Amino acid sequence: MKETWAQDLMREFGSKTEDEDLKNGYKKICEPKFGDIVFYKNKEGVFRKIKIVSGQYFSNHGRLSNFWYWVDVNEDGSESQEERSGYGSFFIKPNQ
């Protein structure tokens, strides 16, 4: 039987949302699915709407990866052609 306590712990605490983000209507998520439209919070604290292209929270060996690829989603709903990548800091707006 494979132990998953470390992954369970990361899922629980990795998705903890800061009070300020909750106040602004955002909830943190750890494991978006390919094709999901979510928000990415950059280092400046700005939320951008994106579409997940690929990536993973845990590697195939159970180690934390959290590296993703995405494209920006413009205000008109069109998608940027430029693919971006980085470590996940993804959010949803539950009330939308």
Backbone hydrogen bonds in HBPLUS format (Angstrom, degrees):
<---DONOR---> <-ACCEPTOR-->    atom                        ^
c    i                          cat <-CA-CA->   ^        H-A-AA   ^      H-
h    n   atom  resd res      DA  || num        DHA   H-A  angle D-A-AA Bond
n    s   type  num  typ     dist DA aas  dist angle  dist       angle   num
A0008-ASP N   A0004-THR O   2.89 MM   4  6.13 164.1  1.92 160.2 165.4     1
A0009-LEU N   A0005-TRP O   2.91 MM   4  6.04 155.8  1.97 145.4 151.6     2
A0010-MET N   A0006-ALA O   2.97 MM   4  6.23 158.9  2.02 148.2 153.7     3
A0011-ARG N   A0007-GLN O   2.88 MM   4  6.10 157.8  1.93 151.8 157.9     4
A0012-GLU N   A0008-ASP O   3.03 MM   4  6.22 157.5  2.09 145.7 151.5     5
A0013-PHE N   A0009-LEU O   2.97 MM   4  6.16 178.6  1.97 158.3 158.6     6
A0014-GLY N   A0010-MET O   2.65 MM   4  5.10 141.9  1.79 134.6 146.0     7
A0016-LYS N   A0013-PHE O   3.30 MM   3  5.21 163.6  2.33 103.3 105.0     8
A0021-ASP N   A0018-GLU O   3.10 MM   3  5.41 119.5  2.48 104.6 118.7     9
A0022-LEU N   A0018-GLU O   3.05 MM   4  6.40 160.1  2.09 156.1 162.3    10
A0023-LYS N   A0019-ASP O   2.86 MM   4  6.08 157.3  1.91 151.6 158.2    11
A0024-ASN N   A0020-GLU O   3.12 MM   4  6.37 138.0  2.30 136.9 147.3    12
A0024-ASN N   A0021-ASP O   3.13 MM   3  5.08 126.4  2.43  93.0 106.8    13
A0026-TYR N   A0021-ASP O   2.92 MM   5  5.28 164.2  1.94 149.7 144.5    14
A0025-GLY N   A0022-LEU O   2.93 MM   3  5.03 160.1  1.97 107.6 112.6    15
A0027-LYS N   A0092-ILE O   2.84 MM  65  5.35 155.2  1.91 153.0 160.0    16
A0092-ILE N   A0027-LYS O   2.87 MM  65  5.35 151.6  1.95 144.9 152.6    17
A0029-ILE N   A0090-PHE O   2.91 MM  61  5.62 161.8  1.94 139.9 140.8    18
A0036-ASP N   A0033-LYS O   2.98 MM   3  5.54 162.6  2.01 138.2 140.0    19
A0035-GLY N   A0052-ILE O   2.81 MM  17  5.21 166.1  1.83 140.9 145.7    20
A0052-ILE N   A0036-ASP O   2.95 MM  16  5.54 159.8  1.99 158.9 162.9    21
A0038-VAL N   A0050-ILE O   2.98 MM  12  5.57 145.9  2.10 144.2 154.6    22
A0050-ILE N   A0038-VAL O   2.83 MM  12  5.57 168.7  1.85 157.4 159.8    23
A0039-PHE N   A0091-PHE O   2.86 MM  52  4.97 160.6  1.90 149.5 151.2    24
A0091-PHE N   A0039-PHE O   2.78 MM  52  4.97 145.2  1.90 143.6 151.7    25
A0040-TYR N   A0048-ARG O   2.76 MM   8  5.20 159.3  1.80 149.7 154.7    26
A0048-ARG N   A0040-TYR O   2.86 MM   8  5.20 152.5  1.93 140.1 148.8    27
A0041-LYS N   A0089-SER O   2.98 MM  48  5.66 165.0  2.00 162.8 167.6    28
A0042-ASN N   A0046-VAL O   3.00 MM   4  5.54 162.9  2.03 151.7 149.8    29
A0045-GLY N   A0042-ASN O   2.87 MM   3  5.30 160.6  1.91 116.3 121.9    30
A0073-VAL N   A0049-LYS O   2.89 MM  24  5.43 164.3  1.92 139.8 135.4    31
A0051-LYS N   A0071-VAL O   2.84 MM  20  5.43 153.2  1.91 157.4 166.1    32
A0071-VAL N   A0051-LYS O   3.07 MM  20  5.43 151.3  2.16 143.7 152.0    33
A0053-VAL N   A0069-TYR O   2.85 MM  16  5.40 168.4  1.86 140.6 141.3    34
A0054-SER N   A0069-TYR O   3.32 MM  15  5.17 161.4  2.35 127.1 128.5    35
A0069-TYR N   A0054-SER O   2.80 MM  15  5.17 157.8  1.84 149.6 144.7    36
A0056-GLN N   A0067-PHE O   3.09 MM  11  5.97 153.2  2.17 149.9 155.0    37
A0066-ASN N   A0056-GLN O   2.91 MM  10  5.54 113.2  2.37 124.4 142.3    38
A0065-SER N   A0057-TYR O   2.74 MM   8  5.21 174.4  1.74 143.8 143.2    39
A0066-ASN N   A0057-TYR O   3.01 MM   9  3.98 137.5  2.20  98.7 111.0    40
A0059-SER N   A0063-ARG O   2.69 MM   4  5.27 163.5  1.72 158.2 162.7    41
A0062-GLY N   A0059-SER O   3.02 MM   3  5.26 163.9  2.05 115.3 116.1    42
A0088-GLY N   A0066-ASN O   2.97 MM  22  5.54 153.5  2.04 142.4 150.6    43
A0068-TRP N   A0086-GLY O   2.90 MM  18  5.62 166.5  1.92 157.5 160.9    44
A0086-GLY N   A0068-TRP O   3.07 MM  18  5.62 150.2  2.16 147.7 153.3    45
A0070-TRP N   A0084-ARG O   2.87 MM  14  5.31 157.0  1.92 142.2 147.6    46
A0084-ARG N   A0070-TRP O   2.71 MM  14  5.31 174.0  1.72 167.2 168.8    47
A0080-SER N   A0072-ASP O   2.89 MM   8  5.28 168.0  1.90 153.4 156.0    48
A0074-ASN N   A0078-SER O   2.74 MM   4  5.33 161.7  1.78 168.2 170.8    49
A0077-GLY N   A0074-ASN O   2.84 MM   3  5.22 160.5  1.88 117.2 122.1    50
A0096-GLN N   A0093-LYS O   3.02 MM   3  5.74 159.6  2.07 131.4 131.9    51
